[in-house]
Amino acid sequence: MAQSRINLRWNFPIAQAAIKKIKSVYKEKGLLESIAYVIAIVIGFKVVVINGFIYLINYLFLTNIKYGPVLYYIFGVQLI
């Protein structure tokens, strides 16, 4: 079992690049700014990619899928 774990590789270049970027932010700026950086990435991904797909599905198929209220649940901010 231990022999098989040695041969496993995590081969996701985009994720590896993101992890390297987070490590560099941590080394240069510190823990608090690296946490803020990760939160900005997560919220940015949610807003741009996931809401973009929801908008596209709503527009193309005339559905009424609700957008996820992440900002409301995290910060208590209600935009609409």
N, C-alpha and C positions, 0 to 999 in steps of 0.2 A: 504494500500500500504506500509506504513512504517513497519507494522508488518511482511510482507513477506520478506522484505530486511534483517531483523534481522536473519532469519532462513537460509539464503543462505550461503553456505560455498564454498570456492575455494579449491577443493580437488585435486590438482595436486602435488604430493610429490616431483617430480623432480624440478618443477618450484619453489616450496616453499624452497627447499634446495638451489637452485641457488640464490634466493632472500636473504636468510639468509647469504650466502657466500658474496654477494655484500654488505650487511649491515655491515658485520664484516670487510671487506676490507675498507669500508668508515670510520668506527669508528677507525680502527688502523692506516690507511695511510692518510686519507683525501680525499677531493673531486677530485682533479686532478688524483690521482692514481686510484681511483675507476672508474672514467670515462675511463681512459686508460684500466682498467681491463674489463669493459663492451665492449669497442671497440674490444679488443683482443678476447673476447668470440664471438662476432658477426662475425668478420672476420674469426676466426678459424672455426666456424660452417659453414660458407659459403664455405670456401676452402675445408674442409674435407668432410662434409656431402653432400652438394649440388653438388659440382664438382665431388665427388665420384659417385653419382647417374648418373650424366651426362656421366661420363666416362664409367660406367657400361652399360648404354643404348647404347652408341655409339659402345662399343665393342661387345655386344651381338646381337644387331639388325642391325649393320653396318649402322648406321645413321650418320649424320654430324651436330649434335646439337652443337652450339657455347657455349663456357664457358662464364659465366657472367664476364665482365670486371670491377669488383667492385674496385679493386686497381687503375685502370685507372681513374675512375670517382671520386674517393675520393681524391687520392693523386697525380694523374697525372703520375703514374708509369706505363709504358708499358713494359710488360715482353716479349712479342713476337712481 
